[in-house]
Each structure stands twice: as C-alpha cells, then as structure tokens.
C-alpha cells in the first residue's frame, strides 16, 4: 500500500506537469514542469522526502533501462544519422563540457558566497 501511495504522489505531480504544459504556451516539456512542481512541494514541505523515498530510489535504480528505447531508436535510424554522426558527437561533447563548466562555476559562486556570509557572522 505504501508503494501505491508513493507512485500515486509522483503520478499526480506528473499529471500537474502535463496540465501546465497544455495551459502555458511555452516550449517547455511537461516533465520539466513536473520536476519543478516536485521540487517546490519538497522545498515547502508539502510532500516530505519519506513520502516518496522508496519509489524514487526504485525509479533511479532502473533509470539505465529507460535509455534502451532511445539506443534502439538510434540503431534503427543509423542510415539517416550516419552522414552527420560526427556533428552530433561534437555537439554532445561541447554541450556536456559547457554544462559542466557552468555548473561548476555556479557551485563555486554559491559556496564562496556562503563562506563569506558565514565569516561575516563570526
């Protein structure tokens, strides 16, 4: 019963994300709306971590399995992609490096700001 409640909470939040996606005319995927809603619910203690922890752990554990359909799709469409695979690979590598750099800089900025605030309180 516990798992049904947890998956129900996650599905309801996903439904709200789908609903927002159909209402708000922005090119944002419904899953992003759902993640933001879940984050806000967790942040404001509307949903507690213990309310969804086991199901989230299970979903994270099976996440690699979710990439199988995408990989099969790439194999099926290889005839279309083989002409420009190098461009796709380059874009993937460059965008990954950019995301890592921006994330690292943002984290460093936040940590430094937090350390300065802590030093100011002492």
C-alpha positions as CSV (number, residue, x, y, z in Angstrom):
1,X,0.0,0.0,0.0
2,X,2.9,2.3,0.8
3,X,4.3,2.0,-2.7
4,X,0.9,2.7,-4.3
5,X,0.7,5.9,-2.3
6,X,4.2,6.9,-3.3
7,X,3.7,6.2,-7.0
8,X,0.3,8.0,-6.8
9,X,2.0,11.2,-5.5
10,X,4.6,11.0,-8.3
11,X,2.0,10.4,-11.0
12,X,-0.2,13.2,-9.7
13,X,2.7,15.6,-9.8
14,X,3.5,14.4,-13.3
15,X,-0.2,15.0,-14.3
16,X,0.1,18.5,-12.9
17,X,3.1,19.0,-15.1
18,X,1.2,17.7,-18.2
19,X,-1.7,20.1,-17.3
20,X,0.6,23.1,-17.0
21,X,2.2,22.1,-20.3
22,X,-1.2,22.2,-22.0
23,X,-2.2,25.5,-20.4
24,X,1.1,27.5,-20.6
25,X,2.1,28.3,-24.2
26,X,5.9,27.9,-23.7
27,X,8.2,25.3,-25.3
28,X,8.9,23.6,-22.0
29,X,8.4,19.8,-21.7
30,X,5.8,18.6,-19.2
31,X,8.4,16.6,-17.3
32,X,10.3,19.9,-16.5
33,X,7.1,21.4,-15.1
34,X,6.7,18.2,-13.1
35,X,10.2,18.3,-11.7
36,X,9.7,22.0,-10.7
37,X,6.4,21.2,-9.0
38,X,8.0,18.3,-7.2
39,X,11.0,20.5,-6.1
40,X,8.6,23.2,-4.8
41,X,6.5,20.6,-3.0
42,X,9.6,19.1,-1.3
43,X,11.0,22.6,-0.6
44,X,7.8,23.9,1.1
45,X,7.3,20.5,2.9
46,X,4.0,19.9,1.1
47,X,5.5,16.5,0.2
48,X,8.1,15.0,2.6
49,X,11.0,13.0,1.3
50,X,9.9,10.0,3.3
51,X,6.6,10.1,1.4
52,X,8.3,9.2,-1.9
53,X,11.7,7.9,-1.0
54,X,11.4,4.2,-1.8
55,X,9.7,4.7,-5.1
56,X,12.2,7.3,-6.2
57,X,15.1,5.0,-5.3
58,X,13.5,2.3,-7.4
59,X,13.0,4.6,-10.3
60,X,16.6,5.8,-10.1
61,X,17.8,2.2,-9.9
62,X,16.0,1.3,-13.2
63,X,16.9,4.5,-15.0
64,X,19.5,2.9,-17.2
65,X,16.8,0.6,-18.5
66,X,14.9,3.7,-19.7
67,X,17.7,4.5,-22.2
68,X,17.3,1.3,-24.1
69,X,14.5,2.5,-26.3
70,X,16.5,5.6,-27.3
71,X,19.5,3.5,-28.1
72,X,17.4,1.2,-30.2
73,X,16.0,4.2,-32.0
74,X,19.5,5.4,-32.9
75,X,20.3,1.9,-34.2
76,X,17.2,1.8,-36.3
77,X,17.8,5.3,-37.7
78,X,21.5,4.7,-38.3
79,X,21.1,5.1,-42.1
80,X,19.7,8.6,-41.6
81,X,22.3,9.5,-38.9
82,X,25.5,8.1,-40.4
83,X,26.0,11.1,-42.6
84,X,26.3,13.5,-39.8
85,X,27.2,11.4,-36.7
86,X,30.4,13.4,-36.2
87,X,28.5,16.6,-35.9
88,X,26.1,15.1,-33.4
89,X,29.0,13.7,-31.4
90,X,30.8,17.0,-31.4
91,X,27.7,18.9,-30.3
92,X,27.2,16.4,-27.5
93,X,30.8,16.7,-26.2
94,X,30.8,20.5,-26.4
95,X,27.4,20.9,-24.7
96,X,28.4,18.5,-22.0
97,X,31.6,20.5,-21.3
98,X,29.7,23.8,-21.3
99,X,27.1,22.4,-18.9
100,X,29.9,21.0,-16.6
101,X,31.8,24.4,-16.7
102,X,28.7,26.5,-16.0
103,X,27.5,24.1,-13.2
104,X,31.0,24.2,-11.6
105,X,31.2,28.0,-11.8
106,X,27.7,28.4,-10.3
107,X,28.5,26.0,-7.5
108,X,31.8,27.8,-6.7
109,X,30.0,31.1,-6.7
110,X,27.4,29.8,-4.2
111,X,30.0,28.2,-2.0
112,X,32.1,31.3,-1.9
113,X,29.0,33.5,-1.2
114,X,28.0,31.1,1.6
115,X,31.5,31.1,3.1
116,X,31.6,35.0,3.1
117,X,28.2,35.1,4.8
118,X,29.5,32.7,7.5
119,X,32.7,34.7,8.0
120,X,30.6,37.9,8.3
121,X,28.5,36.3,11.1
122,X,31.6,35.3,13.2
